[in-house]
Amino acid sequence: LNRIYRQGDRLFSDDPDLFQILLKESDNLELNETQLLSDVLLERTKWFTGFLARRYQNGEIREMDFSIASQNFWASSLTNWIGKLLKIEFLRKLESDTDREKIIEHTLNLWRSP
């Protein structure tokens, strides 16, 4: 999960100005970047859903709604990235290696097979 989060973090960190524009102006502008970002997130969500299903088949995690679990993971990650862009410290828990590890461990404990 840490590696997957880091890959997404790079996506959002590569061009913070673009993401600030998307946050502020997406309702007012028809930006191709908004659709591109949506497509990337949808693709990653589908991939992560399949990743979780494969982990279940290997007996590593319990059965669950893998699509909802994937969306939940990305929602948490997006909250962090938006917090980073807007400089809202409370929303940036995934920035700290220690906090991120605790959050990942908590998530894994929710998903583990009993």
Order of alpha helices (4+ residues) and beta strands (2+ residues): alpha-alpha-alpha-alpha-alpha
